[in-house]
Amino acid sequence: MGNRVTIVLNTSNTEKLRSLQAKMIKTSSKSVSFSHVMNLVLTEGLKKYKF
């Protein structure tokens, strides 16, 4: 379990994330939460930054 965070996304990004979630649900036998999709996208996006 992670931290609960509230963010505001623009409509375009929300639609893209929901579309990705729908594709993942179709190819999986398990449920795929919006939070899971968001974390996957953030993890991949953050890889290009060096911390």
Summary of the structure (lengths in Angstrom):
residues: 51
radius of gyration: 12.2
end to end distance: 22.9
largest distance: 35.1
contacts: 79
relative contact order: 0.12
helix: 57%
strand: 0%
